[in-house]
């Protein structure tokens, strides 16, 4: 809210406020706008789940899991940072993920061949590092972390990290980290996967991976999130809506729903 944000939010000439960013700032925007009952759209945080069912191909599933969390070093609001994998394929999936994580090339994001770039700033790197320190204090089970690779000397880098069997009480499971950190846990049934996926204060996005696409779609319909992919990477089309439920925000961007957020209904009524 510093700089230009507060003046814009409080200015009587601004009828509509649309903000994309952190929950902390979004809540401040909403509070400021409420003083003059200004219309607000908010696209905020996420702690999105990715569900891998027992009929999924572990190799293909690993590709989609990787794309969902390590793209842009995990610095995307829809990052699928909670992995729910059926116990029947868990070991195979973790092995596939470890192999792919080891093969990632860290470096200059503008350089050909780089797979994973740095965090945006020292502040963000340090914020993510605090979660990694907390994971060590909690004794979380590590599949891959900084001990498994050498980081580039230049840039705010953190190693792609994967924990398994993370307790639902852990802050790493519940809070948005906004970095290359994936937390996984095994499930024994479809019902358990759905319950854990929806057990979050966020509801921006989700992904379902399974051998039966009709089943994957059916599971997707039961998830509380604004955008849900099945057997796919995260494709965002401009003609579709973008936004989430719960603490992930208010309203939608893109498509007719996004445009309608900037319109008001008015009636002019008179004698026939």
N, C-alpha and C positions, 0 to 999 in steps of 0.2 A: 504493500500500500504506500510505499515511499515514492518520492519523485512525482510522476505524472498520474499514478493510479488514484491517489486520494482526491486530487482536484477534479478528475473526471467523474469519479463515483459520486461526489457531492455536488456537482454542478447542476443547477436547475435546467440548463439547456440540453442535458443528456437524458433522453427519455428511456433509453434501453441500454443495459449494461450486460455485456457478455464477457465472461472471464474463463480462461483455461489456465490451470496451475494447481498449486498445492491446496489442501484442505484448510490449512491455517490462514492463508491469504483469502481463499474463497469465503470463509466464514466472516472475515473482516469486511469483505466487499458486500456480503449479504446484510450484515449489520448496518453498515453505512447507508446502503440503499433503502433499508427499511424506514429510516428516519423521514424519507420523503416519498415512500411507497413507490419507488422506481421498479420497473420490470427488470428481472434478473434471469440470466441463463448461466449456469455454472457447469464446467466440465472439469472434474477434480480427480481425486486419486483412484487407485484400483489395487486390488490384491487378487488378481484373476486366477481361476483354477484351470488346469488342463487335465482331463480325465482320459486315462488309457485303459480300455476295457480288456478282458481276458482273451477276446478274439482278435485283438490288434496284432499286426506284424511289428515286432519290436524294432526292427531296423527302420522301417518307414516311420513308425511312431517317434523314434529318436530324432529323425530329421525335423519333424514338426515341433517337437519339444524344444530343440535347440533354437529354431527360428523364433519361437514364442518368447524366449527369455534372453538370449544372448545377442540378438539383433540390437544395434545401437548401445551395446554394453548394458542392456536392461533398462535404459533410460527412456522408456515409453510408458504412458499411462496404462495401456492395455496389456503390458507384459504378463504372460501367464507364469507367475512366480510360485504358484502352489501346484505341485504335481501329485495327483491321486492315481495310483497305478494298482491294478488288480494284482493280488499276490501271485497268481499263476504266471504272470509275465514280468514280475518286478525284477528278478535277478538278471534276466536277459536284457531288459531295458536299461538297467543301470550300467551293465557292461557296455552296451552300445553307446550310451551317453558318455561314459568315461573315455572311450576310444575317440569319439568326435571332439570332446573337449581338449584332449591331448593334441589333436591335430589343428586346433585353432591357431592362427598366426596373429599375434598382438603387435600393433605398431601404428604408424601414421595412418589415420583414417582416409587420407587422400591418396595413399600409395596403393599401387596395384598389388593385389594379393593379400592385403590386410583383411582379416576376418573380424577382429575386435579392437576397437579404439579405446581411448582413455575416457575417464569421467570428465564432465564438463569443467570442473574447477577443483581446487584443493579443498574447498569447503564441502563439496559433494563427496569427494573421495573420502574425506575424514568422517563424514556422516555415515557412509556405508561401512567404513572400517569399524566404527563403533558397534555395528551389528555383528560383524565378524568376531570382534572381541567378546561380545556377549555370547555368541555361539560357543566359543571356547570355554567360557565360564559355565555354560549350561551343559557342556559335555556332549554336544551334538555329534552324531556320527557323520564323518566326512567321507565323501566319495572322491571329490577333487577340490583342491584349494591352492593357496599360494605355495605350499610345500611341494607341489607337483610341477612347478615351472619357474622359469626366470622371467622377471618382468622387464620391459624396456626401461632404460634409465631416464629418458626424457618423456614427460607427460604424467598426468594424474591417473596412473594405471592401477587396477586391482585385478587379480586373477579371477577367471571364471570359476565360480564356486558352486558346489552341489552338496547338499546335506540330505540324508535319508532318515526315515523313521523319526521325523521331527514331531514333537508333541504339539497338540493343538493349543496348549497353553503358552507356548513359546512366543515371544514377541516377534521372532523372525517369521513365524507362521501367520501371525495376525496383522502385522504392520507393513505398510508399503516401504520397501527399501530403496527402490529406484536405482538399482545397480545390477551387476551380473551375478545375482545370487538366486539359486533355485532351491526350494525346500520341498522334499518329497515325503510321502508316507503311503503305505500299502493299505488297500481295502480288500474286503472279502466278498463284496456284493455290489450290485448296481445301486441298490437302495442306500448303502453306506456311502458310496461315492457321491451320490446326489445330495445326501444330507450334509456331508462335510463340505462340498462345493458351495452350498448355500449358506453355510454357517460362517458368515463374514459380514462385517459392517459395510463392505463395498459391494458393488454389483455392476461393474463396467463391462466386462467381457468374460468369455469362457471358450474353451475348445473341447470337443469330444472326439476321441479317436477309437475306432472299432472296425472290425471286419464286416459288420452288417450296417450299411449306411442308413437303412430305415430305423434300426434300433438307435443309432447314434443321433439321428434327428429327433426321435422320440425323447431320448434323454435330454437333448438340448432344450426342448420345449419346457422341461421341468426345472431348468436352471434360472435363477433370478439374476439376469444380466441383460444389458442393452444390446450387445452384439455377441452372437454365438456362432462359432465356426465348427464344422465337423469334417474330419478327414481333409484338412486344408491348412495352409498357412493363413496368417491374418491379412485378408484382403478387405480393404475399405473402399467402397464404391461411392462416388459423389452423389448418386441418386438415392442412396439409402441413408437412414438416420444414424447419427452417432451420438451417444450419450449413455448414461447409466442410471441405475437405481440406488437407493439408500445414500450412503455418503459419497457416492461417485458423482453426484451432481443433480442439477435441476434442468429439465428441458432437453432439447436435442439440437444438434448441428446437422448440416447437410440435408439434401433432399427437400421435399415440400414441407416437412416438419420443421426443419431449420429455418426456412424462409418465413413460415407462419409465425415464428417467435418474434419477428420484427413487425408484425401487423396487429392492428386492433380492429375490432368489429364496431361499425357505426351505422345507425339507422337514421334516416331523415323521413319524418312522418308528417303528413298533412291531410287536408280534406281530399276526398276523391274528386 
